[in-house]
């Protein structure tokens, strides 16, 4: 299957328009139509309905496979390029919001070491969601990534079934349930997740422990969002909690004076920060990885 045709199909499906897809891809509309026809001929089935432009059932099935296929191709292309291109003078690093916080002092020291050993290296730091970090490192957009999440004390984070990235631990922290100071449970010495399934929760998947993880961990159908925050600003989330919009499970390092932080006593989980990267041919990136993994 030609990856160019597959990428065109995904773009048309996302845009819902051949003309919009052509503009995004820099193709003519005729070329986009030819790509879709060629892919449909190859698979022997229509993939898109034309009016409106929506995937057929076969197209829906293909979309389920398309993203991981394209990501693996991008990852392979990036890995080859790293092996054959000259070391860059820039170092691109991505981090999730809480990974930046939990690993801040370690990251700062490591970056100072890189500046000393590799003077003139320009560092770019991007804060984004977990999936964006993983996909960006796999595709070569970022040389290194810091991600956070929850896991059993002896388990690594489960990041992606699509691509293989090298990982190493950077930091770990205990978990707390963050509540407003006037919440009825604020004075508890500890809280168990199984007792909180029906509480009012804030769904902030790129900052707090994702609610689906809490449901899976407890085998519960609870932990339903009363408030959804899709941003990546930790201060905004803490303010929402303090104002009574809902609870969240966070690492202890996010404690704030205007919040109650009750230790999570069950199940036994920890907040982990891990470094991930592909093959490191760039000296500055390799130096930073070595410093962060100590």
N, C-alpha and C positions, 0 to 999 in steps of 0.2 A: 504494500500500500504506500503510495507516494505521500510523504509527510507534508509537502506543499499543498496537495489537494485536501488532505485532512485538515490542515490549519485553515484553509479557505472555508471548508464546511463549518468548522467550529465558529469562525468569525461571522458567517452569514446567520447561523443559528442564534448567536448572541445578539446580533444587530437586528434581526428580523427583517432584513432588507438587503437585497443584492447591491443596490447603489451605495448604501451606508458602509457595507463591508468592503466594497471596492475602494471607497475613500479612505477607510482605515488602513487597508493593506497597500495602498498605492498602486492598485491595478485599475484597468478599465472594467466597466461593468460586463462587457462581453467576455473578458478573460475570466472573471469570476464565474459566469454562467458556464463557460467551457470547463472550468475546473470541477464544478459540481456535476456536470453531465458525465465527465470522464470518471469521476469517483462512483457515480451511480451505475455506470456501465461496468466498471470493474467489479462491483459487488452484486450486480444483477438485480437491483431493487431501487425504487425511488426513496430518497432520503429526506427530501423537503417538499412540502406542499407549497405551491406558488402564491396562492391568494387565500388567506394571508400566508406569509412566509413562515412556516412553522415546521418542525421536524415531524416526519412520519413515525409510526412505531419502530420501524427499522432504524430511522435516524436517531431516535431516542436511545436505542441500544448502542449505537455507535458512539454517541456522546458520552456514555458511561465509560467507554474505553479510551476516548480521545485524549482527555486531559493527562492521564498517567503516561500514555504513549508519547505525547509531545514533550512532557516534562523529562522523560528519560532520554529522548533525543537531544534536548537542550543540555541536559547534564553531560551526556557523552561528548557533545560538541565542545562544551566548556572545558572538560577535562583534557581533551586533546589539545586545545588551544593553550592551556596552561603549560603543557609539556613542551611546546614548540616555540612559544613567543618569548621575547626578552622580558626580564623582570620589570614590572611597571614602577613608576615613581609615585603611584598612589596606592593606598590601602583602603579597601572598602569593607566596612564592618557593619553588620546589622544586629539589632538586639530587640527582644521583646521588652515592654516597659518594666516589668518586675525583674527581669534578668539584668537590666541596666542598673536597677536599684540594688539588688542583692550582691551583684558583682562589681559595684561601682569602685570601691577602693582597690580591689585586685586589678580591675581593668585600667584604672588610672596609673597604677604603678607599672603595669605591663606596657602601656603606651609610652610612658617615659623611657623605658628600656629600649623600645623600638626606635624612638627618636634619637637616643644616644648612639645606638649601634648603626642605625641607618639614617643619618641626617639627610634632610631634604625630602623625606617621604611625606607625602600629603595624605592625611587620614580623613576619611569621610565616614561618619557614624549616622546610621539611619535607625530610627525607632519605629517598629511596625508590628503587625500581628504575627502569631506563631507560624501560620501557614505561609505567610509572605517571606519570613526568614528562611524556612526550610526550602521553599521553592526557589528563592533568590540565590541561596548558596548552591543548590543543585544546578541551576542554570548558569552559574558563573557571574551573576550580577553582583554578588557579594563574595569576597574571599573567605570570610569567616562569619559565623553567626553565633549569637548567644540566645538560648531559648530556656524558658522555665516551664515547670509543670509539677504535678503531684504524682507520687509513686510510692509504693511500699519502700521501707528504708533500704532494702538491699537490691531494689530493681532500678534499671535505667529508665529514662523516659521513652515512651513509644512515640516516635516522631513521624515516620512515613513507611508505608509498605511498598511504595513505588520506586524510590531511589535509595541507594546505599550511600550513606555519608559517614565519615569518621566522627566519632563522638568521644568526649572525655569530660569527666565531672569537673565543675568549677567551684560550686558552693552548694550547701544545703541548709535548710532552716526548718524550724517547727512551724506548724500551722495553727492559726487562730480563727475563731469566728468573730468577725467584726460587726458590732452592733452600736446603736446610739447609746449614749450614757444613761438615758432614762428608760431603756428597754427592760422589761420584766426579768430577762435572763442575764442582764449585765453583771449582776453580782455573783454569778456562779463561779465555782473554782475550775470547772471543766464542763464541756458539752460534747455529746455524742451525736453524730449525724443522724442516726436512726430516730432520734427524738425531735429532729428539726425538719422532717420531710414536708410538713404542711405549713412551715413558716413562710413569711413574705420574703422572696429572694430577688436580688438584682442579678440579671443576666449580663455579665460583662466578660465575654469569652476571651478577649485578648489581654485581660488583666487578672481577674479573679479566677478561681478554679471553675472551669466550665460546668454548668449544671448537668449536662449529660454524663459527665464523669462522676458527679455525686450520685446520680441515679444508678449508674452501673455499679459503682462501689458498694452501694447499700442494697441493690436489688429492689429498689423502690420505684413506684410510678410518681412519686412526689417531686419536690424541688422544682416547681413550676415558676416561671418568671412572673413577677408582679411589675417589674420595671426592666427595660432593656437599655443598656448603654453600649454602643458599638465603637466608642472612641478608645484612645490609648493613653489618656491623661489620668494618672493615678490620683492626683489631687481632686479631680472632678468626681471620681468614684468615691473617694473617702467623704467628700461633702454630701453626696447623695445618701450614703449610709447614715451619716450624722443627722441628716434631715428626716430620717425615718422612712425612706423609700424602699428599704429592704436590707437584707443581710448579705454577706459574702464571706467566703473562705479565702483567707489571704495568708502570706507568710508573716511570721512574727515581726520581721523588720519593717513592716508597714504600719506599726502601731503609731497612733497619733493621740495627742491630749484630749481632743474632742470626741474620741471614740472609746468604747469599751472593747477590749481584746480578750476574749475568753479562750483558753487553750482548747484545742480539739483533742479529745481523749479517745475517741473511737470512730472509725477504725484507725489503726496505726498507719499514718501517712506522713510523708515529709514533702517539703517544697524543694525541688532540685533545680539547679541551674547547670546547663551543659553547653559545652562548646562543640560546634559542628563545622565540618569543612570537607572539601574534596581533597584531591592530590595537591599538595602545597609545593609549588616550584618557586614561588616568590620568596626571597629571603626575608623580607619584612613580615610577610604573613606567617611564615614558618616560625620566626622569632616570637611573634605575638602569641601564636598557638602554644609554643613551648612555655612561655611565661604564664599564660592563663591556666595551663594544665598542671602546674606544680602543686 
